[in-house]
Amino acid sequence: MGHAGMAATAVRYLRSAGSPTAVEPHPRPRLRAVREDERLPVDPAEFRRVLGHFASGVTVVTAPGPDGPAGFACQSFASLSLDPPLVAFMVARTSTTWPRIARAGVFCVNVLGADQGELCRGFARSGADKFAGVDHDGAPVTGSPRLAGAPAWIDCTIATVHTGGDHLIVVGRVEALGAAEGGEPLLFHRGRFGRFTG
């Protein structure tokens, strides 16, 4: 299946899940795993506080588009499978960037380096031109933006999309990838950026 077929599959999924393909913010989905008369199993603020203790790397997921490139900062990224080579990222169903990535049918995961905290903050904002002043070129297979200075990049086509509560789980098939020598990763822990020491 080509890039156009992947994009069509992603858009069909969005329509079947009741999410419009326009880039306006989507309403928060009404999804519950407990009955209305049951209390939530955990307080959302406590959930965020405790899960914030899990340190993660930081990425920017990008895609090309007819109206210019799209991208967002993403901590929820992981390798998934070696054979076939698959990766996954999670994105909020209310994201305004996700529909643009879905339409493209492709994406590039840019693993950020220890000195790219400001770049990450730029891609975490909404409503601004996130690529203004950001050096990038096209990833070799999909043409998705590959950010200058990122220690590693993974060029992907969308394989499948699954629901996960108020998020979507996007699985990508790796088409190409690369890494620089000796780059330190940008880390995120308890609301702050950090780096390896010692």
C-alpha positions in Angstrom: 0.0 0.0 0.0 1.4 3.4 -1.0 1.4 6.6 1.0 -2.0 7.6 -0.4 -3.4 4.3 0.7 -2.0 4.7 4.2 -3.5 8.2 4.4 -6.9 6.9 3.2 -6.8 4.2 5.8 -6.0 6.7 8.6 -8.8 9.0 7.4 -11.3 6.2 7.2 -10.4 5.3 10.8 -10.9 8.8 12.0 -14.3 8.9 10.3 -15.3 5.5 11.8 -14.3 6.7 15.2 -16.4 9.8 14.9 -13.5 12.2 14.6 -13.7 14.8 11.9 -10.7 15.2 9.6 -10.6 19.0 9.8 -7.9 20.5 11.9 -10.2 22.3 14.3 -9.9 21.1 17.9 -12.1 18.1 18.6 -14.4 18.0 21.6 -13.1 15.9 24.5 -14.5 12.4 23.8 -16.9 10.9 26.4 -15.1 7.7 27.2 -15.6 5.9 30.5 -14.4 2.5 31.7 -16.6 2.7 34.8 -20.4 3.1 35.2 -21.8 6.6 35.9 -22.6 5.6 39.5 -19.0 4.4 40.2 -16.2 6.7 41.3 -13.2 7.0 39.0 -10.5 4.5 40.0 -7.9 7.3 40.4 -7.9 11.1 40.6 -6.7 12.6 37.3 -4.3 15.0 39.0 -2.8 12.1 41.1 -2.5 10.0 38.0 -0.5 12.8 36.3 1.6 13.4 39.4 2.6 9.7 39.8 3.2 9.0 36.2 5.4 12.1 36.0 8.0 10.0 37.9 8.6 7.9 34.8 11.4 9.6 32.9 11.2 9.6 29.2 12.9 10.8 26.1 11.3 13.5 24.0 10.5 13.5 20.3 8.9 15.7 17.7 6.6 13.9 15.3 6.4 15.6 11.9 4.6 15.1 8.6 4.5 16.9 5.2 1.3 18.5 4.0 -0.1 20.7 1.2 -0.5 23.6 3.6 3.0 23.2 5.0 4.5 20.8 7.4 2.9 19.7 10.7 4.5 18.6 13.9 4.0 18.2 17.7 6.1 17.4 20.7 5.6 13.8 21.9 6.9 11.9 24.9 4.7 8.9 24.3 6.9 7.2 21.8 8.2 3.6 21.8 9.7 0.9 19.6 7.2 -1.8 19.1 8.5 -4.6 16.8 11.7 -5.7 15.1 10.2 -7.9 12.4 8.5 -6.0 10.8 10.1 -2.9 12.1 7.3 -0.9 13.9 7.2 2.0 16.2 4.3 3.6 18.0 3.3 7.0 19.4 0.3 8.2 21.3 -1.6 11.4 20.5 -4.6 13.0 22.2 -7.9 12.6 20.3 -8.3 16.4 20.7 -5.0 17.2 18.8 -5.3 19.6 15.9 -2.0 18.3 14.4 -3.0 14.6 14.3 -5.6 15.0 11.5 -2.9 16.6 9.3 -0.5 13.7 10.0 -3.3 11.2 9.3 -4.0 12.8 5.9 -0.3 12.6 5.0 -0.2 8.9 5.9 3.4 9.2 6.9 5.5 10.7 9.7 9.0 11.2 11.0 10.0 10.8 14.6 12.8 13.2 15.5 14.5 12.2 18.8 15.6 15.4 20.5 19.0 16.1 21.9 19.9 17.5 25.3 20.3 21.0 24.0 16.9 21.1 22.2 14.6 22.0 25.0 13.5 25.3 23.4 12.8 23.5 20.2 10.6 21.1 22.1 8.7 23.9 23.7 8.0 25.5 20.3 6.5 22.3 19.1 4.4 21.9 22.3 2.6 25.2 21.6 -0.6 25.4 19.5 -1.7 28.1 17.2 1.8 29.3 16.0 4.0 28.5 13.0 6.0 25.8 14.7 8.5 25.5 11.8 9.3 29.3 11.7 13.1 29.5 11.9 13.5 25.7 12.3 16.1 24.1 10.0 14.9 20.9 8.4 15.0 18.7 5.3 12.9 15.9 4.0 13.3 12.3 5.3 14.5 10.1 2.5 11.4 7.9 2.0 8.4 10.0 3.0 9.6 13.5 2.8 8.5 14.2 6.4 10.5 17.0 8.0 13.7 15.8 9.6 14.8 18.4 12.1 18.4 19.7 12.0 20.5 18.7 15.1 18.2 15.8 16.2 20.4 12.9 17.3 18.2 10.3 15.7 15.2 10.1 13.2 12.8 7.4 12.2 11.0 7.8 8.8 7.6 5.9 8.8 4.4 5.2 7.1 1.2 4.8 9.1 0.4 1.1 9.5 -2.6 1.1 12.0 -4.4 3.3 14.4 -6.0 2.1 17.6 -8.2 3.8 20.3 -6.8 4.1 23.8 -9.2 6.1 26.0 -8.8 9.8 25.2 -5.8 9.1 23.1 -5.0 7.3 19.8 -2.2 4.7 19.4 -0.5 5.2 16.1 1.6 2.4 14.7 4.1 3.2 12.0 6.2 0.9 9.8 9.8 2.1 9.7 11.0 2.8 6.2 14.3 4.5 7.0 16.2 5.7 10.1 19.5 7.1 11.2 21.4 8.5 14.1 24.4 10.8 14.8 27.4 9.7 16.8 27.6 10.6 20.4 24.4 12.7 20.8 22.9 13.0 24.3 19.1 12.7 24.5 16.8 15.3 26.0 15.0 13.8 29.0 11.7 14.7 30.6 10.9 14.0 34.3 8.3 15.5 36.7 7.6 18.4 34.4 11.2 19.4 33.7 13.8 18.7 31.0 17.1 17.1 32.0 20.1 15.1 30.7 22.4 12.3 31.7 25.2 13.1 34.1 28.1 11.1 35.5 
